[in-house]
């Protein structure tokens, strides 16, 4: 007998970019639920690096068809360590 489980194959995946005026920094992450993830970054339960930048503003959302592409895009953006690249993506979207 086969066991079945949900893989969320048809669910979109997102790279999101947050901005904090308080510390003048961007944060790049990936998720399946941008609203919930943004809410977490701004919540009292946030104990990660982004806690010091609250409140965070969602400034860009990039949609990908699967988690592999999402992970590759997030890794590429973070690897560049370029504020200019992030600001270009915020202004123009994903065109790389």
Helices and strands as residue ranges (DSSP letters): E 13-20, E 25-31, H 34-41, G 49-53, E 57-64, H 67-80, H 83-92
